[in-house]
Amino acid sequence: MKTVQLNYTQPDEMGFYGEFGGAYIPELLRPNIEELQAYFDEVATDQSFQQEFKQLLTDYVGRPTPLYLSAKMTKEFGCPVYLKREDLNHTGAHKINNAIGQILLAKKMGKTEIVAETGAGQHGVATATVCALMNMKCIVYMGEKDIERQAPNVQRMKYLGAEVVPATSGSKTLKDATNEAIRHWINHPTAYYLIGSVVGPHPYPEMVAYFQSIISKEIKMQLMEKTGSEFPTKVIACVGGGSNAAGAFFEFYDNEEVELYAIEAAGLGNDSGHSAATSILGTPGVLHGSLTLLMQDEYGQVTEPYSISAGLDYPGIGPLHAHTIVQGRTKSISITDEEALQAAKKLSSEEGIIPALESAHALAAIRKMQLSASDVVVINLSGRGDKDMKTYTDQM
Ligand SMILES: *Cc1c(COP(=O)(O)O)cnc(C)c1O
């Protein structure tokens, strides 16, 4: 199998993946970013950091997560279909992998206060969890509207000891929570800003992708054991900001024979005005500290995304994904609310696995593909559906 070294995963010195990325931040935060970069460079080769990260992923998070061959999907699609079970992680999604990596980094930097934002609350819960573990003060910004929609996760964060601060500006959702978290960071430069996806100013996208790359490292080892080859032919993952996708794709970018599919939320349809499919509807612009594709109007005002899934309801995508999609290395597919709901129901009733609504978008996408018997498909099941039970039962 030919392997071309293309280095999609390595941004340049300024943090650019091709034309996307960088660090568009107020001067005041420049030293923070530089300090973070220096510590991040160090941990890549720091044995004791790597050891502690690995140990916590094993004993606290419960890794490796299984790579499960679905017999029913294999029969239906005529080729092996594997589910990477990130839903089985502690706290119920892939977000904890990155939260563990960054809290260890914050500890190494001598930080004692963590600030984060959250949409559906999954990243907030993961952050509150690792802050409890490491005795750190935790402040989570969350849109007022999301606080209402995601009450169980708000309760979890508070019970874990975090302070949840409502973001009351704009649409009162994730992008507003992010703006307010960044504002908090500017006013409290000694705090550590723990970003939950492959977004934000350099080095965050690179760092989050690195911490999540454990997903594809495990897929390779598990596939080797099960099939005798490390490489699937297709990897499918949903994209909000893109951290579970970056983690699931990471080890495969440089092998062009592995097709990578980034699945975006089309909401009520890409022509409906109610969608979150950034790679289709977005244009280049600066969002939350990086130059990337984002949904904006002719005046550069961010347009309101829509998806039934709070985790995919974001107007941008990480610069790594913007770059690889524009280059054609990654293909994007849009999945509507309705298609995701059907896929969630099917997995629940046929496999006994209730997926997160976000992950259901990735599951639905396999139906849009031309498959042959020689395909080996891996779908990243980014999280479990407990948080979505109200939406699911309202649809019954
Ligand atoms: C947050 C979340 C997502 C979207 O975030 P990415 O950074 O794109 O991975 C997807 N699935 C689940 C279960 C989530 O909690």
The ligand as an SDF file (V2000), in Angstrom:
LIG
                    3D

 15 15  0  0  0  0  0  0  0  0999 V2000
  -19.0850   17.7200   21.4030 C   0  0  0  0  0  0  0  0  0  0  0  0
  -19.4790   16.5060   20.6610 C   0  0  0  0  0  0  0  0  0  0  0  0
  -19.3070   16.3970   19.2560 C   0  0  0  0  0  0  0  0  0  0  0  0
  -18.8220   17.5370   18.4060 C   0  0  0  0  0  0  0  0  0  0  0  0
  -17.5400   17.9870   18.7080 O   0  0  0  0  0  0  0  0  0  0  0  0
  -16.2710   17.6670   17.8080 P   0  0  0  0  0  0  0  0  0  0  0  0
  -15.2120   18.5430   18.3390 O   0  0  0  0  0  0  0  0  0  0  0  0
  -16.6350   17.9670   16.3950 O   0  0  0  0  0  0  0  0  0  0  0  0
  -15.9610   16.2270   17.9830 O   0  0  0  0  0  0  0  0  0  0  0  0
  -19.6190   15.2050   18.6420 C   0  0  0  0  0  0  0  0  0  0  0  0
  -20.1090   14.1560   19.3550 N   0  0  0  0  0  0  0  0  0  0  0  0
  -20.3100   14.2220   20.6850 C   0  0  0  0  0  0  0  0  0  0  0  0
  -20.8660   13.0450   21.3900 C   0  0  0  0  0  0  0  0  0  0  0  0
  -19.9950   15.3970   21.3860 C   0  0  0  0  0  0  0  0  0  0  0  0
  -20.1980   15.4450   22.7010 O   0  0  0  0  0  0  0  0  0  0  0  0
  1  2  1  0
  2  3  1  0
  2 14  2  0
  3  4  1  0
  3 10  2  0
  4  5  1  0
  5  6  1  0
  6  7  2  0
  6  8  1  0
  6  9  1  0
 10 11  1  0
 11 12  2  0
 12 13  1  0
 12 14  1  0
 14 15  1  0
M  END
$$$$
